[in-house]
Amino acid sequence: MAASSRSARDAKRRVQQMEAKRELRREQDKRRKRDNILAIGAGGAAVALALVLQLTVFSSNPTEAEFAAAQADLASPSATPSASPSNGDNIPKPETAAGQTFTGELKLNAGTLGVELDGTKAPQAAAVFKSLADQNFYAGLSCHRLTTGETFGVLQCGSKTGDGSADPAYTWGPLENTPPDNNYPAGTIAVARTGGNANGNGTQFFIVYKDTVIPADAAGGYTVVGKVTSGLDVVSGIAAAGLKPGDNATDGAPVEPVTIDSFSLK
């Protein structure tokens, strides 16, 4: 009976361990869906873990299970830069924006930002966002992600589903105007993309509200398409209000929902 009891307890413990691993994987999958402006390539284990901590994957010291999972993920082969893009017919041509400067307003429920897009340095990105703005694509969409790290302050917007998931029917490349030093000054407007994929840009963008460092991943950096010309304090105010309870300490949804009323460019 004693041996049978131990065997039953061991079996139960194995089942619990397996379920804990599944739950951890499910949570990581959720993070990857939401956090699609950042990806971390594996270098040395110490460097990789330092990047994880800097980019606030963990809200506090990781548990033993989280640490092991992180090491396993970061030890996997890093993504290689994608081949030259073959954008679909639904993606506007860069020629429609090349050499032009577009100015306009991004109206949030929290206030209005003046914006400027640079079609000289980022013609493909400027063409995409001008086209989406002209279609009123952004009206009613949310800014689902806010980061409040010491050197990592961005507000990410434009997910069609509202949870940060990419739209597989609207992807494009290449990367343009990426900072060689990984520094994104306050006021930068850059393009969110799928991690490790230079052709994984989509409809999402992020506004940098304080000087921010975002390490490049295997595909490179993030396309800087323009800048905020006025109203950056609106985003700073959103950040000052904090994050929704229950999210990561420095990375999650704004405590007060942020939505886009309109995005206009001319």
Backbone as CSV, one residue per row, in Angstrom:
resi,resn,N_x,N_y,N_z,CA_x,CA_y,CA_z,C_x,C_y,C_z
1,MET,0.834,-1.210,0.000,0.000,0.000,0.000,0.866,1.257,0.000
2,ALA,1.977,1.221,0.798,2.841,2.407,0.884,3.449,2.728,-0.470
3,ALA,3.945,1.667,-1.172,4.541,1.879,-2.500,3.506,2.406,-3.468
4,SER,2.286,1.869,-3.387,1.214,2.321,-4.264,0.866,3.768,-4.002
5,SER,0.864,4.158,-2.704,0.551,5.542,-2.340,1.605,6.494,-2.866
6,ARG,2.914,6.078,-2.711,3.998,6.932,-3.222,3.889,7.087,-4.723
7,SER,3.571,5.988,-5.404,3.442,6.036,-6.870,2.330,6.983,-7.287
8,ALA,1.223,6.947,-6.538,0.107,7.842,-6.856,0.494,9.291,-6.635
9,ARG,1.233,9.534,-5.505,1.662,10.903,-5.222,2.635,11.403,-6.290
10,ASP,3.565,10.514,-6.714,4.521,10.897,-7.757,3.806,11.222,-9.064
11,ALA,2.814,10.412,-9.397,2.056,10.646,-10.627,1.321,11.978,-10.558
12,LYS,0.726,12.247,-9.384,0.004,13.510,-9.203,0.944,14.691,-9.316
13,ARG,2.182,14.534,-8.726,3.163,15.614,-8.774,3.589,15.889,-10.220
14,ARG,3.769,14.819,-11.004,4.157,14.990,-12.410,3.069,15.717,-13.196
15,VAL,1.820,15.350,-12.908,0.705,16.014,-13.591,0.677,17.492,-13.235
16,GLN,0.889,17.813,-11.957,0.895,19.212,-11.521,2.036,19.988,-12.177
17,GLN,3.209,19.351,-12.264,4.342,20.010,-12.899,4.075,20.279,-14.373
18,MET,3.476,19.284,-15.051,3.149,19.464,-16.465,2.141,20.586,-16.671
19,GLU,1.146,20.658,-15.781,0.136,21.708,-15.901,0.750,23.077,-15.635
20,ALA,1.691,23.137,-14.671,2.370,24.405,-14.395,3.162,24.867,-15.608
21,LYS,3.817,23.931,-16.276,4.571,24.277,-17.487,3.646,24.769,-18.588
22,ARG,2.486,24.097,-18.742,1.523,24.530,-19.763,1.019,25.938,-19.472
23,GLU,0.730,26.211,-18.199,0.230,27.533,-17.820,1.282,28.601,-18.083
24,LEU,2.546,28.296,-17.782,3.623,29.243,-18.046,3.743,29.509,-19.533
25,ARG,3.646,28.446,-20.347,3.722,28.617,-21.800,2.565,29.447,-22.324
26,ARG,1.344,29.206,-21.778,0.188,29.996,-22.215,0.401,31.471,-21.902
27,GLU,0.946,31.762,-20.713,1.203,33.152,-20.329,2.255,33.779,-21.235
28,GLN,3.290,33.006,-21.575,4.320,33.533,-22.474,3.744,33.822,-23.856
29,ASP,2.842,32.944,-24.324,2.212,33.160,-25.631,1.400,34.443,-25.635
30,LYS,0.695,34.698,-24.513,-0.073,35.942,-24.414,0.845,37.141,-24.489
31,ARG,1.992,37.060,-23.790,2.942,38.170,-23.807,3.462,38.404,-25.212
32,ARG,3.775,37.311,-25.929,4.314,37.473,-27.268,3.298,38.128,-28.185
33,LYS,2.018,37.765,-28.034,0.976,38.390,-28.851,0.928,39.887,-28.616
34,ARG,0.987,40.263,-27.324,0.838,41.672,-26.988,2.099,42.466,-27.273
35,ASP,3.242,41.861,-26.998,4.494,42.606,-27.018,5.197,42.490,-28.360
36,ASN,4.485,42.794,-29.441,5.063,42.505,-30.748,5.907,43.641,-31.295
37,ILE,6.294,44.616,-30.475,7.260,45.587,-30.980,8.667,45.201,-30.580
38,LEU,8.790,44.186,-29.741,10.104,43.820,-29.245,10.348,42.335,-29.432
39,ALA,11.564,42.008,-29.778,11.972,40.610,-29.809,13.416,40.555,-29.338
40,ILE,13.785,39.457,-28.710,15.122,39.344,-28.142,15.834,38.167,-28.764
41,GLY,16.963,38.423,-29.406,17.762,37.351,-29.978,18.755,36.850,-28.951
42,ALA,19.134,35.584,-29.056,20.058,35.007,-28.087,21.492,35.293,-28.479
43,GLY,22.244,35.852,-27.517,23.679,35.988,-27.686,24.289,35.092,-26.636
44,GLY,24.935,35.676,-25.631,25.360,34.913,-24.474,24.218,34.865,-23.488
45,ALA,24.225,33.868,-22.632,23.125,33.715,-21.679,23.004,34.928,-20.774
46,ALA,24.119,35.460,-20.304,24.071,36.615,-19.394,23.543,37.833,-20.102
47,VAL,23.993,38.067,-21.339,23.511,39.221,-22.104,22.034,39.083,-22.382
48,ALA,21.612,37.890,-22.770,20.205,37.664,-23.084,19.329,37.916,-21.874
49,LEU,19.740,37.401,-20.716,18.927,37.593,-19.526,18.888,39.061,-19.137
50,ALA,19.996,39.768,-19.327,20.016,41.196,-19.019,19.031,41.933,-19.882
51,LEU,18.926,41.558,-21.156,17.963,42.202,-22.048,16.541,41.899,-21.610
52,VAL,16.311,40.659,-21.195,14.973,40.302,-20.708,14.574,41.208,-19.565
53,LEU,15.476,41.373,-18.603,15.158,42.183,-17.439,14.996,43.642,-17.817
54,GLN,15.831,44.147,-18.731,15.719,45.546,-19.130,14.390,45.810,-19.810
55,LEU,13.921,44.855,-20.606,12.688,45.054,-21.353,11.468,44.631,-20.559
56,THR,11.665,44.400,-19.277,10.588,44.167,-18.314,9.654,43.043,-18.708
57,VAL,10.234,41.911,-19.136,9.405,40.743,-19.371,8.810,40.267,-18.050
58,PHE,9.603,40.377,-16.974,9.129,39.967,-15.660,8.813,41.191,-14.829
59,SER,7.717,41.142,-14.085,7.331,42.290,-13.278,8.178,42.395,-12.012
60,SER,8.807,41.310,-11.603,9.676,41.317,-10.421,10.730,40.260,-10.666
61,ASN,11.452,39.847,-9.621,12.419,38.789,-9.819,11.709,37.553,-10.357
62,PRO,12.225,36.926,-11.418,11.536,35.765,-11.982,11.561,34.590,-11.026
63,THR,10.509,33.786,-11.115,10.506,32.551,-10.344,11.494,31.591,-10.979
64,GLU,11.772,30.500,-10.276,12.702,29.506,-10.826,12.187,28.968,-12.148
65,ALA,10.881,28.724,-12.226,10.299,28.195,-13.457,10.402,29.204,-14.590
66,GLU,10.128,30.494,-14.287,10.215,31.528,-15.316,11.651,31.703,-15.793
67,PHE,12.596,31.626,-14.853,14.005,31.769,-15.214,14.416,30.654,-16.163
68,ALA,14.019,29.420,-15.843,14.370,28.285,-16.691,13.734,28.404,-18.069
69,ALA,12.462,28.849,-18.083,11.768,29.009,-19.362,12.426,30.082,-20.211
70,ALA,12.822,31.186,-19.563,13.483,32.266,-20.288,14.791,31.788,-20.894
71,GLN,15.572,31.044,-20.109,16.827,30.528,-20.623,16.585,29.608,-21.814
72,ALA,15.546,28.776,-21.726,15.254,27.856,-22.828,14.881,28.619,-24.084
73,ASP,14.033,29.638,-23.932,13.616,30.432,-25.081,14.790,31.169,-25.699
74,LEU,15.611,31.789,-24.855,16.700,32.625,-25.350,17.849,31.805,-25.899
75,ALA,17.887,30.507,-25.558,18.948,29.657,-26.075,18.605,29.091,-27.445
76,SER,17.351,29.265,-27.876,16.952,28.751,-29.182,17.571,29.602,-30.277
77,PRO,17.726,29.055,-31.494,18.357,29.817,-32.574,17.610,31.116,-32.823
78,SER,18.345,32.190,-32.986,17.710,33.479,-33.237,17.231,33.548,-34.673
79,ALA,16.221,34.387,-34.899,15.675,34.533,-36.243,16.696,35.204,-37.153
80,THR,16.622,34.895,-38.413,17.495,35.541,-39.388,16.706,36.602,-40.125
81,PRO,17.372,37.638,-40.589,16.656,38.674,-41.325,15.889,38.078,-42.499
82,SER,14.681,38.600,-42.725,13.844,38.081,-43.793,14.368,38.501,-45.149
83,ALA,13.925,37.791,-46.163,14.311,38.128,-47.529,13.644,39.429,-47.938
84,SER,14.016,39.934,-49.089,13.409,41.166,-49.582,11.904,41.004,-49.632
85,PRO,11.166,42.034,-49.242,9.719,41.895,-49.149,9.047,41.832,-50.506
86,SER,7.936,41.146,-50.525,7.065,41.152,-51.699,5.702,41.560,-51.173
87,ASN,5.497,42.866,-51.060,4.275,43.360,-50.449,3.067,43.051,-51.312
88,GLY,1.939,42.799,-50.641,0.717,42.501,-51.368,0.129,43.727,-52.051
89,ASP,-0.875,43.492,-52.865,-1.515,44.585,-53.610,-2.217,45.575,-52.694
90,ASN,-2.506,45.153,-51.452,-3.199,46.051,-50.519,-2.235,47.022,-49.822
91,ILE,-0.949,46.891,-50.075,0.042,47.781,-49.467,0.403,48.879,-50.464
92,PRO,0.259,50.153,-50.083,0.568,51.242,-51.013,2.051,51.265,-51.387
93,LYS,2.333,51.746,-52.572,3.703,51.819,-53.056,4.457,52.962,-52.374
94,PRO,5.759,52.775,-52.118,6.538,53.831,-51.479,6.609,55.101,-52.323
95,GLU,6.459,54.951,-53.638,6.519,56.122,-54.529,5.437,57.144,-54.212
96,THR,4.345,56.710,-53.591,3.257,57.645,-53.292,3.613,58.612,-52.160
97,ALA,4.703,58.296,-51.434,5.108,59.161,-50.325,6.544,59.657,-50.459
98,ALA,7.303,59.105,-51.384,8.724,59.427,-51.489,8.944,60.930,-51.650
99,GLY,9.832,61.474,-50.817,10.185,62.885,-50.905,9.176,63.833,-50.303
100,GLN,8.089,63.319,-49.745,7.046,64.181,-49.187,7.095,64.201,-47.654
101,THR,6.553,65.263,-47.092,6.362,65.367,-45.651,4.873,65.523,-45.382
102,PHE,4.334,64.647,-44.551,2.913,64.700,-44.216,2.758,65.231,-42.790
103,THR,1.865,66.171,-42.615,1.582,66.710,-41.288,0.112,66.500,-40.960
104,GLY,-0.192,66.444,-39.675,-1.586,66.247,-39.296,-1.763,66.117,-37.807
105,GLU,-2.861,65.469,-37.423,-3.208,65.337,-36.009,-3.618,63.903,-35.690
106,LEU,-3.167,63.457,-34.540,-3.613,62.198,-33.965,-4.431,62.568,-32.737
107,LYS,-5.752,62.411,-32.856,-6.640,62.786,-31.759,-6.961,61.559,-30.910
108,LEU,-6.532,61.621,-29.659,-6.844,60.580,-28.691,-7.955,61.069,-27.775
109,ASN,-8.589,60.154,-27.072,-9.607,60.580,-26.120,-8.996,61.381,-24.973
110,ALA,-7.658,61.303,-24.836,-6.971,62.041,-23.779,-6.426,63.385,-24.243
111,GLY,-6.463,63.650,-25.551,-5.914,64.900,-26.068,-5.406,64.732,-27.488
112,THR,-4.926,65.826,-28.068,-4.520,65.827,-29.472,-3.010,66.013,-29.622
113,LEU,-2.437,65.220,-30.533,-1.017,65.316,-30.836,-0.846,65.836,-32.267
114,GLY,0.055,66.785,-32.462,0.471,67.156,-33.801,1.545,66.179,-34.250
115,VAL,1.476,65.735,-35.507,2.429,64.734,-35.984,2.979,65.114,-37.349
116,GLU,4.133,64.541,-37.662,4.768,64.753,-38.964,5.407,63.441,-39.399
117,LEU,5.129,63.011,-40.627,5.715,61.795,-41.177,6.710,62.157,-42.267
118,ASP,7.811,61.424,-42.307,8.924,61.727,-43.214,8.960,60.732,-44.367
119,GLY,8.472,61.158,-45.529,8.460,60.300,-46.711,9.788,60.226,-47.421
120,THR,10.757,61.013,-46.983,12.096,60.936,-47.568,12.903,59.832,-46.908
121,LYS,12.894,59.793,-45.588,13.666,58.786,-44.866,12.934,57.445,-44.757
122,ALA,11.614,57.475,-44.794,10.840,56.236,-44.643,9.649,56.260,-45.605
123,PRO,9.905,56.191,-46.919,8.805,56.320,-47.886,7.762,55.210,-47.810
124,GLN,8.196,53.961,-47.584,7.215,52.877,-47.517,6.327,53.025,-46.284
125,ALA,6.934,53.322,-45.151,6.154,53.489,-43.923,5.222,54.684,-44.018
126,ALA,5.720,55.800,-44.546,4.880,56.988,-44.677,3.707,56.721,-45.608
127,ALA,3.948,55.979,-46.682,2.872,55.640,-47.620,1.804,54.803,-46.937
128,VAL,2.233,53.857,-46.112,1.289,52.987,-45.407,0.422,53.785,-44.447
129,PHE,1.032,54.603,-43.620,0.259,55.306,-42.600,-0.592,56.429,-43.190
130,LYS,-0.126,57.031,-44.273,-0.962,58.022,-44.966,-2.199,57.336,-45.538
131,SER,-2.014,56.183,-46.150,-3.135,55.439,-46.728,-4.129,55.001,-45.660
132,LEU,-3.638,54.460,-44.549,-4.530,54.011,-43.476,-5.274,55.184,-42.849
133,ALA,-4.565,56.298,-42.665,-5.217,57.483,-42.101,-6.314,57.987,-43.030
134,ASP,-6.037,57.998,-44.338,-7.032,58.463,-45.310,-8.277,57.577,-45.320
135,GLN,-8.103,56.307,-44.962,-9.240,55.374,-44.927,-9.980,55.406,-43.587
136,ASN,-9.545,56.279,-42.671,-10.114,56.329,-41.319,-9.984,54.997,-40.584
137,PHE,-8.935,54.264,-40.929,-8.713,52.954,-40.326,-8.583,53.042,-38.807
138,TYR,-7.948,54.097,-38.316,-7.609,54.158,-36.895,-8.733,54.648,-35.992
139,ALA,-9.761,55.230,-36.570,-10.846,55.766,-35.744,-11.474,54.656,-34.903
140,GLY,-11.447,54.836,-33.583,-12.058,53.870,-32.676,-11.117,52.793,-32.166
141,LEU,-9.910,52.698,-32.753,-8.966,51.701,-32.266,-8.305,52.190,-30.972
142,SER,-7.636,51.279,-30.302,-7.071,51.610,-28.987,-5.550,51.720,-29.024
143,CYS,-5.035,52.315,-27.963,-3.606,52.264,-27.668,-3.495,51.282,-26.508
144,HIS,-3.183,50.051,-26.831,-3.349,48.940,-25.895,-2.179,48.728,-24.963
145,ARG,-1.012,49.301,-25.315,0.188,48.985,-24.541,0.925,50.250,-24.114
146,LEU,1.336,50.265,-22.857,2.102,51.373,-22.290,3.275,50.784,-21.520
147,THR,4.470,51.355,-21.726,5.613,50.946,-20.920,6.091,52.141,-20.116
148,THR,6.534,51.873,-18.898,6.935,52.958,-17.997,8.290,52.689,-17.358
149,GLY,9.153,51.947,-18.060,10.487,51.681,-17.544,11.331,52.944,-17.529
150,GLU,12.422,52.887,-16.786,13.280,54.058,-16.635,13.817,54.550,-17.970
151,THR,14.186,53.624,-18.857,14.700,54.010,-20.177,13.887,53.357,-21.286
152,PHE,12.607,53.137,-21.004,11.746,52.454,-21.981,10.319,52.978,-21.823
153,GLY,9.999,54.074,-22.526,8.693,54.700,-22.387,7.995,54.862,-23.725
154,VAL,7.045,53.973,-24.018,6.314,54.050,-25.284,4.828,53.794,-25.060
155,LEU,4.027,54.328,-25.966,2.597,54.037,-26.039,2.359,53.424,-27.406
156,GLN,1.852,52.195,-27.435,1.667,51.466,-28.686,0.188,51.438,-29.066
157,CYS,-0.086,51.716,-30.340,-1.467,51.854,-30.809,-1.649,51.144,-32.159
158,GLY,-2.930,50.980,-32.538,-3.251,50.589,-33.910,-3.504,49.130,-34.173
159,SER,-3.635,48.315,-33.111,-3.960,46.905,-33.319,-5.428,46.786,-33.736
160,LYS,-5.670,46.091,-34.814,-7.040,45.945,-35.322,-7.926,45.226,-34.308
161,THR,-7.350,44.259,-33.589,-8.120,43.489,-32.610,-8.122,44.130,-31.231
162,GLY,-7.216,45.101,-31.017,-7.164,45.787,-29.740,-6.318,45.119,-28.684
163,ASP,-5.722,43.953,-28.998,-4.917,43.253,-27.989,-3.451,43.148,-28.378
164,GLY,-3.051,43.825,-29.454,-1.661,43.786,-29.885,-1.358,42.743,-30.923
165,SER,-2.351,41.921,-31.273,-2.122,40.913,-32.308,-1.895,41.574,-33.657
166,ALA,-0.993,40.989,-34.451,-0.748,41.497,-35.795,-1.863,41.042,-36.730
167,ASP,-2.069,41.783,-37.807,-3.053,41.423,-38.827,-2.314,40.699,-39.946
168,PRO,-2.474,39.379,-40.080,-1.728,38.635,-41.095,-2.055,39.055,-42.522
169,ALA,-3.180,39.739,-42.711,-3.560,40.177,-44.054,-2.935,41.524,-44.414
170,TYR,-2.211,42.138,-43.457,-1.629,43.450,-43.726,-0.219,43.495,-43.145
171,THR,0.721,42.959,-43.896,2.122,42.970,-43.484,2.977,43.506,-44.619
172,TRP,4.078,44.143,-44.244,4.898,44.778,-45.271,6.321,45.017,-44.762
173,GLY,7.179,45.378,-45.684,8.561,45.710,-45.395,9.052,46.653,-46.478
174,PRO,10.302,47.031,-46.428,11.340,46.592,-45.504,11.436,47.540,-44.318
175,LEU,12.452,47.330,-43.485,12.759,48.288,-42.434,13.391,49.522,-43.060
176,GLU,13.082,50.686,-42.503,13.631,51.946,-43.000,14.029,52.820,-41.815
177,ASN,15.073,53.626,-41.999,15.410,54.679,-41.028,15.457,54.144,-39.595
178,THR,16.150,53.028,-39.395,16.285,52.457,-38.044,17.497,53.072,-37.341
179,PRO,17.369,53.450,-36.080,18.488,54.093,-35.376,19.680,53.144,-35.217
180,PRO,20.860,53.528,-35.673,22.022,52.642,-35.552,22.468,52.422,-34.116
181,ASP,22.107,53.330,-33.225,22.517,53.214,-31.825,21.403,52.699,-30.917
182,ASN,20.268,52.295,-31.512,19.125,51.764,-30.753,18.466,52.786,-29.829
183,ASN,18.768,54.067,-30.050,18.167,55.119,-29.233,16.990,55.760,-29.980
184,TYR,15.864,55.862,-29.300,14.652,56.456,-29.861,14.301,57.672,-28.993
185,PRO,14.598,58.875,-29.473,14.370,60.077,-28.656,12.884,60.313,-28.383
186,ALA,12.609,61.034,-27.320,11.233,61.417,-27.010,10.618,62.121,-28.214
187,GLY,9.387,61.757,-28.534,8.702,62.338,-29.675,8.760,61.488,-30.922
188,THR,9.561,60.432,-30.912,9.669,59.543,-32.068,8.363,58.785,-32.299
189,ILE,7.993,58.659,-33.572,6.904,57.757,-33.962,7.539,56.644,-34.798
190,ALA,7.403,55.409,-34.350,8.040,54.282,-35.028,7.022,53.179,-35.272
191,VAL,7.418,52.239,-36.116,6.509,51.192,-36.573,6.697,49.923,-35.748
192,ALA,5.612,49.408,-35.196,5.648,48.129,-34.498,5.676,47.006,-35.520
193,ARG,6.308,45.915,-35.150,6.394,44.781,-36.072,6.525,43.478,-35.305
194,THR,6.367,42.386,-36.039,6.580,41.070,-35.482,8.058,40.879,-35.206
195,GLY,8.387,40.318,-34.057,9.775,40.123,-33.681,10.534,39.257,-34.664
196,GLY,11.775,39.668,-34.972,12.648,38.883,-35.832,12.280,38.898,-37.301
197,ASN,11.379,39.766,-37.700,10.900,39.771,-39.082,10.950,41.177,-39.649
198,ALA,11.887,41.415,-40.557,12.042,42.746,-41.150,10.874,43.110,-42.055
199,ASN,10.089,42.129,-42.449,8.911,42.373,-43.281,7.625,42.158,-42.488
200,GLY,7.747,42.216,-41.163,6.592,41.985,-40.302,5.950,43.253,-39.787
201,ASN,6.160,44.386,-40.485,5.464,45.625,-40.130,3.975,45.472,-40.444
202,GLY,3.159,46.273,-39.770,1.727,46.179,-40.020,1.044,47.515,-39.835
203,THR,-0.045,47.516,-39.082,-0.813,48.744,-38.862,-0.454,49.436,-37.556
204,GLN,0.353,48.783,-36.730,0.630,49.334,-35.405,1.850,50.257,-35.396
205,PHE,1.805,51.214,-34.489,2.908,52.152,-34.322,3.069,52.447,-32.835
206,PHE,4.222,52.999,-32.484,4.404,53.396,-31.090,4.979,54.796,-30.997
207,ILE,4.520,55.503,-29.985,4.945,56.872,-29.711,5.884,56.828,-28.516
208,VAL,7.075,57.360,-28.692,8.073,57.388,-27.621,7.887,58.693,-26.846
209,TYR,7.548,58.596,-25.553,7.269,59.814,-24.782,8.447,60.251,-23.907
210,LYS,9.482,59.412,-23.824,10.731,59.820,-23.179,11.858,59.041,-23.850
211,ASP,13.060,59.578,-23.784,14.190,58.937,-24.459,14.238,57.457,-24.084
212,THR,14.291,56.616,-25.112,14.126,55.177,-24.917,15.194,54.398,-25.677
213,VAL,15.659,53.330,-25.073,16.595,52.411,-25.714,15.860,51.105,-25.989
214,ILE,15.832,50.689,-27.259,15.215,49.419,-27.639,16.255,48.621,-28.427
215,PRO,16.848,47.609,-27.822,17.848,46.823,-28.542,17.272,46.214,-29.821
216,ALA,18.051,46.257,-30.889,17.636,45.622,-32.134,17.556,44.114,-31.933
217,ASP,16.686,43.456,-32.689,16.641,42.004,-32.649,17.366,41.467,-33.889
218,ALA,17.164,40.213,-34.206,17.888,39.598,-35.312,17.588,40.260,-36.650
219,ALA,16.403,40.864,-36.770,16.029,41.508,-38.021,16.524,42.937,-38.117
220,GLY,16.814,43.550,-36.980,17.255,44.941,-36.964,16.481,45.756,-35.949
221,GLY,16.372,47.061,-36.219,15.654,47.960,-35.322,14.214,48.162,-35.767
222,TYR,13.672,49.328,-35.456,12.272,49.629,-35.752,12.215,50.912,-36.574
223,THR,11.449,50.877,-37.645,11.371,51.992,-38.578,10.851,53.257,-37.907
224,VAL,11.644,54.306,-37.962,11.198,55.615,-37.487,10.531,56.315,-38.665
225,VAL,9.221,56.505,-38.547,8.459,57.079,-39.657,8.206,58.567,-39.476
226,GLY,8.295,59.073,-38.250,8.012,60.492,-38.045,8.223,60.916,-36.618
227,LYS,7.563,62.017,-36.259,7.742,62.567,-34.915,6.489,63.305,-34.473
228,VAL,6.382,63.476,-33.165,5.320,64.289,-32.574,5.806,65.736,-32.562
229,THR,5.018,66.636,-33.113,5.407,68.046,-33.172,4.760,68.885,-32.081
230,SER,3.706,68.374,-31.477,3.051,69.060,-30.356,2.195,68.057,-29.597
231,GLY,1.969,68.332,-28.329,1.072,67.496,-27.534,1.686,66.250,-26.938
232,LEU,3.026,66.167,-26.925,3.642,64.972,-26.336,3.285,64.842,-24.857
233,ASP,2.967,65.961,-24.218,2.576,65.919,-22.811,1.300,65.110,-22.594
234,VAL,0.498,64.967,-23.655,-0.705,64.130,-23.553,-0.299,62.691,-23.247
235,VAL,0.708,62.208,-23.964,1.176,60.834,-23.750,1.874,60.714,-22.400
236,SER,2.643,61.725,-22.043,3.295,61.715,-20.732,2.254,61.645,-19.610
237,GLY,1.127,62.338,-19.806,0.054,62.292,-18.817,-0.578,60.918,-18.720
238,ILE,-0.740,60.257,-19.862,-1.264,58.887,-19.870,-0.331,57.980,-19.085
239,ALA,0.975,58.170,-19.313,1.961,57.343,-18.611,1.953,57.627,-17.114
240,ALA,1.821,58.901,-16.758,1.844,59.272,-15.342,0.672,58.653,-14.574
241,ALA,-0.442,58.422,-15.263,-1.606,57.817,-14.606,-1.362,56.360,-14.251
242,GLY,-0.410,55.734,-14.937,-0.024,54.375,-14.575,-0.690,53.290,-15.402
243,LEU,-0.460,52.058,-14.960,-0.912,50.867,-15.663,-2.122,50.226,-14.984
244,LYS,-2.843,49.481,-15.763,-3.992,48.743,-15.253,-3.526,47.732,-14.206
245,PRO,-4.188,47.655,-13.059,-3.776,46.708,-12.017,-3.730,45.277,-12.537
246,GLY,-2.708,44.565,-12.083,-2.581,43.169,-12.480,-1.624,42.949,-13.626
247,ASP,-1.252,44.016,-14.340,-0.294,43.879,-15.427,1.122,43.937,-14.878
248,ASN,2.080,43.726,-15.767,3.483,43.872,-15.409,3.699,45.249,-14.786
249,ALA,4.645,45.350,-13.877,4.850,46.601,-13.141,5.173,47.774,-14.050
250,THR,5.828,47.536,-15.173,6.218,48.634,-16.060,5.781,48.429,-17.504
251,ASP,4.912,47.470,-17.754,4.534,47.151,-19.133,3.151,46.509,-19.150
252,GLY,2.175,47.217,-19.699,0.830,46.662,-19.739,-0.131,47.639,-20.381
253,ALA,-1.396,47.541,-20.037,-2.413,48.436,-20.572,-2.510,49.693,-19.714
254,PRO,-2.764,50.861,-20.327,-2.964,52.079,-19.535,-4.121,51.895,-18.560
255,VAL,-3.994,52.500,-17.375,-5.031,52.339,-16.359,-6.364,52.872,-16.865
256,GLU,-6.337,53.967,-17.605,-7.541,54.490,-18.257,-7.465,54.141,-19.733
257,PRO,-8.458,53.465,-20.305,-8.404,53.072,-21.716,-8.127,54.272,-22.621
258,VAL,-7.229,54.078,-23.575,-6.868,55.128,-24.526,-7.349,54.702,-25.905
259,THR,-8.154,55.543,-26.529,-8.657,55.245,-27.868,-8.316,56.383,-28.826
260,ILE,-8.281,56.030,-30.094,-8.004,57.023,-31.154,-9.338,57.535,-31.694
261,ASP,-9.543,58.834,-31.595,-10.749,59.421,-32.169,-10.578,59.593,-33.679
262,SER,-9.401,60.062,-34.092,-9.144,60.221,-35.528,-7.656,60.392,-35.753
263,PHE,-7.219,60.119,-36.993,-5.836,60.304,-37.401,-5.892,60.897,-38.801
264,SER,-5.476,62.127,-38.908,-5.571,62.821,-40.195,-4.202,63.311,-40.638
265,LEU,-3.910,63.177,-41.936,-2.644,63.598,-42.509,-2.896,64.302,-43.838
266,LYS,-2.059,65.289,-44.143,-2.180,65.952,-45.437,-0.801,66.293,-45.968
